[in-house]
Amino acid sequence: MDSHVYDTLILSDLHLGADMSRARDAMRVLQQNRYRRLILNGDIFADLNFARLKKEHWKFLGYIRKLSNPKRNVEVIWVEGNHDHGLTEIMSHLVGVRVYQEYRWEYQGIRHIAIHGHQFDGFVVNNVRFNYLFGTLFYLQLQKWDSRSKVLTRFLDRLNTRWLRLSPKVAAGALAHARHHQAGRVFCGHTHAALHRHEEGIDYYNSGSWIDESPAYITVGEDGVRIHKYIARPSDAHGEEQNDAEFELAEFADDTERPANAEYEGIRH
């Protein structure tokens, strides 16, 4: 494992409960890096149905709960996404982390903002019910009908991003938001497309997703901000099979004390 300690590690759009969610790989990234702060930048869940969660999804949540133990010295932040709405209050207590609509912090004299990004997507904001019925439920069912490699659903996900021009819309909205709040860096998810854009002294970053063939995550540290593309190694797959023990809910009680102030908050300054 790299001995370098990052100030912050950011990942988003894990969509736990979806067949395409790469929860095992995401957990491996968290295990193989060192960081003082972890930001789960929205859409950690696919929808409100816990019955969709698989064994590896519960394992990921169990690992987040262990990370939230004060003894680990890692600040775990969950920023609410549009798919998480309705789950945040329950999960903040179950997993032991604070949940925010938006999170702000200072590092190296620069103000940083993490916000999921659906706030800058007019279609989602103005069509909440339609988006849930046809965008979420239909898409989850389509994953079950699709082939093992999920070629069709991944193609439709990329097509949807391009057709709605999500990347430029969210980037423009996030940059304006950062400018209004005098931030030098702003981080979003939502579009499922990893991206960096610099405009008028402000840097916009998107952390991609973990339902894609090429998932990504972001690190913020002394060397700046980096977007990392995750590439599974053969040794990872071997280790994954060796450690695929049956998950039990009792893991949530192990080695963890829920912070007394774990709660839902609007914005952290």
ABEGO torsion letter per residue (X at the ends): XBABBBABBBBBGAGBGBAABBAAAAAAAAAABBBABBBBBEGABABABAAABBAAAAAAAAAAAAAABAAAGBBBBBBBBAAABGAAAAAAAAAGBBBBABBBBBBGGBBBBBBAGAAABAAAAABAAAAAAAAAAAAAAAAAABBAAGAAAAAAAAAAAAAAGAAAAAAAAAAAAAAAAGBABBBBBGAGBBBBBBBGGBBBBBAEBAABABBBBBBBBAAEBBBBBBBBBAAAAAAAAAABBBBBAAAAABGBBBBAABBBBABBX
